[in-house]
């Protein structure tokens, strides 16, 4: 029987590899989030960096048609 921890890890590794292969811009909340993704080999990352969201949205729209938004489920992440 496969334990739950192994199943969760397998799913996480699968999602990391999927993010790498999609080659889409990933937008995260802060520098620590970007550093964590960089360590996983994901380098096409932009941070929100406490700038007005509308300015960041315009920047992203000028760079690409699609992006992936990764935020925490805390109050700030829910606002975004």
Secondary structure, 3 states (H helix, E strand, C coil): CCCHHHHHHHHHHHHHHHHHHHCCEEEECCHHHHHHHHHCCCCCEEECCCCCHHHHHHHHHHHCCCEEEECCCCHHHHHC
